[in-house]
Amino acid sequence: MALDAESRTRAERFGIEVYTWDDEYLGKIMVEDVAGWVTFPVDRLAKPDTQHKFRFINEGAGTVELVGGSVYYNY
């Protein structure tokens, strides 16, 4: 499982937090100093046969503008 997101602006430090559908926190994946498409390999945090929720987080200065994205499962 992977999640792709496209950032219009350069992000100092942003990422995603991964949760189960029942709000169990599984961890976060962060990237630094990026713009454009970013792939978050959430399969290393996700539990098998479980629905997941994702939350985008920004730990840098300014605003991160996301243009679009995709979630890949069983690819």
Backbone as numpy.savetxt, mean C-alpha at the origin, in Angstrom:
# Nx Ny Nz CAx CAy CAz Cx Cy Cz
-0.13 -11.67 -3.81 -0.99 -10.50 -3.81 -0.09 -9.27 -3.81
-0.47 -8.31 -4.63 0.28 -7.05 -4.70 -0.70 -5.91 -4.90
-0.29 -4.74 -4.48 -1.09 -3.54 -4.67 -0.21 -2.51 -5.36
-0.66 -2.01 -6.50 0.04 -0.96 -7.23 -0.67 0.36 -7.02
0.07 1.42 -6.87 -0.51 2.76 -6.75 0.34 3.73 -7.55
-0.32 4.68 -8.21 0.39 5.70 -8.97 0.28 7.03 -8.25
1.42 7.60 -7.93 1.48 8.89 -7.25 1.80 9.99 -8.25
0.99 11.03 -8.25 1.23 12.17 -9.14 2.35 13.05 -8.61
2.48 13.12 -7.29 3.48 13.96 -6.65 4.58 13.10 -6.04
5.75 13.67 -5.87 6.84 12.94 -5.22 6.53 12.80 -3.74
6.65 11.57 -3.26 6.34 11.27 -1.86 7.64 11.05 -1.09
7.78 11.73 0.02 8.97 11.52 0.87 8.95 10.14 1.48
7.82 9.79 2.09 7.69 8.50 2.76 6.21 8.15 2.86
5.77 7.20 2.06 4.38 6.77 2.17 4.28 5.28 1.94
3.16 4.72 2.32 3.00 3.29 2.19 1.58 2.85 2.51
1.46 1.57 2.82 0.16 1.02 3.17 0.26 0.20 4.45
-0.81 0.19 5.20 -0.98 -0.70 6.33 -1.94 -1.80 5.89
-1.68 -3.01 6.35 -2.49 -4.17 5.97 -3.22 -4.68 7.20
-4.53 -4.91 7.05 -5.38 -5.41 8.13 -6.20 -6.57 7.60
-6.63 -7.47 8.50 -7.63 -8.45 8.12 -8.97 -7.74 8.10
-9.98 -8.41 7.58 -11.32 -7.83 7.53 -11.83 -7.53 8.93
-11.34 -8.26 9.94 -11.75 -8.06 11.34 -10.85 -7.07 12.07
-10.10 -6.26 11.34 -9.25 -5.19 11.87 -8.02 -5.66 12.63
-7.55 -6.86 12.37 -6.28 -7.30 12.96 -5.15 -6.69 12.13
-4.28 -5.94 12.78 -3.16 -5.28 12.11 -2.10 -6.32 11.76
-1.69 -6.35 10.47 -0.71 -7.32 10.01 0.65 -6.70 9.72
0.71 -5.38 9.56 1.99 -4.72 9.32 1.85 -3.63 8.27
2.99 -3.01 7.93 2.98 -1.96 6.93 4.19 -2.10 6.01
4.04 -1.55 4.82 5.10 -1.53 3.82 5.28 -0.07 3.41
6.49 0.44 3.52 6.77 1.85 3.24 7.74 1.97 2.06
7.61 3.07 1.32 8.57 3.43 0.27 8.99 4.87 0.53
10.17 5.23 0.03 10.68 6.58 0.26 11.11 7.22 -1.05
10.87 8.53 -1.14 11.32 9.36 -2.25 10.94 8.76 -3.61
9.64 8.61 -3.84 9.17 8.01 -5.08 8.09 8.89 -5.72
7.94 8.72 -7.03 6.84 9.31 -7.79 6.53 8.32 -8.90
5.29 8.33 -9.37 4.89 7.38 -10.41 4.37 6.10 -9.79
4.52 5.01 -10.52 3.98 3.72 -10.07 4.86 3.08 -9.01
4.21 2.55 -7.98 4.89 1.83 -6.90 4.14 0.52 -6.67
4.88 -0.57 -6.50 4.27 -1.86 -6.19 4.56 -2.21 -4.75
3.50 -2.52 -4.01 3.61 -2.97 -2.62 3.37 -4.48 -2.59
4.38 -5.30 -2.27 4.20 -6.75 -2.24 3.52 -7.20 -0.94
2.21 -7.05 -0.89 1.49 -7.32 0.36 1.37 -8.81 0.65
1.75 -9.68 -0.29 1.65 -11.11 -0.03 2.52 -11.55 1.14
3.56 -10.81 1.44 4.41 -11.19 2.58 3.75 -10.89 3.93
2.70 -10.06 3.93 1.97 -9.76 5.16 0.59 -10.40 5.22
0.00 -10.66 4.06 -1.38 -11.14 4.00 -1.49 -12.57 4.51
-2.64 -12.87 5.09 -2.94 -14.22 5.54 -3.67 -14.97 4.42
-3.37 -16.26 4.25 -4.06 -17.01 3.20 -5.55 -17.17 3.52
-6.36 -17.21 2.48 -7.81 -17.43 2.60 -8.49 -16.44 3.54
-8.05 -15.18 3.52 -8.60 -14.14 4.38 -8.85 -12.89 3.56
-9.93 -12.18 3.84 -10.15 -10.89 3.21 -9.30 -9.85 3.93
-8.82 -8.87 3.18 -7.92 -7.87 3.74 -8.42 -6.46 3.46
-7.97 -5.53 4.30 -8.21 -4.10 4.11 -6.85 -3.42 4.05
-6.77 -2.34 3.27 -5.53 -1.59 3.12 -5.80 -0.13 3.44
-4.82 0.49 4.08 -4.94 1.91 4.40 -3.66 2.60 3.95
-3.81 3.63 3.12 -2.65 4.40 2.70 -2.23 5.33 3.83
-0.92 5.45 4.03 -0.40 6.32 5.08 0.71 7.19 4.50
0.82 8.40 5.02 1.84 9.35 4.60 2.62 9.77 5.85
3.88 9.39 5.91 4.72 9.75 7.05 5.71 10.85 6.69
5.57 11.42 5.50 6.45 12.50 5.07 5.71 13.82 5.09
6.39 14.87 4.67 5.79 16.20 4.61 4.95 16.33 3.35
3.97 17.19 3.38 3.17 17.46 2.20 2.09 16.43 1.97
1.48 16.53 0.80 0.37 15.67 0.42 0.81 14.74 -0.70
0.42 13.49 -0.60 0.67 12.52 -1.67 -0.61 12.41 -2.48
-0.54 12.75 -3.76 -1.70 12.66 -4.65 -1.66 11.34 -5.39
-2.64 10.48 -5.14 -2.72 9.21 -5.85 -3.65 9.36 -7.04
-3.19 8.87 -8.19 -3.95 8.98 -9.43 -4.80 7.73 -9.65
-4.26 6.58 -9.36 -4.97 5.32 -9.59 -4.20 4.17 -9.00
-4.73 2.98 -9.21 -4.05 1.80 -8.67 -4.77 0.53 -9.03
-4.16 -0.60 -8.65 -4.71 -1.93 -8.92 -4.34 -2.86 -7.78
-5.18 -3.84 -7.55 -4.89 -4.91 -6.60 -4.82 -6.20 -7.40
-3.74 -6.95 -7.23 -3.54 -8.21 -7.94 -3.61 -9.35 -6.94
-4.41 -10.35 -7.27 -4.57 -11.49 -6.39 -4.46 -12.75 -7.24
-3.67 -13.71 -6.81 -3.44 -14.95 -7.56 -2.94 -14.70 -8.97
-1.96 -13.81 -9.07 -1.41 -13.52 -10.40 -0.20 -14.35 -10.69
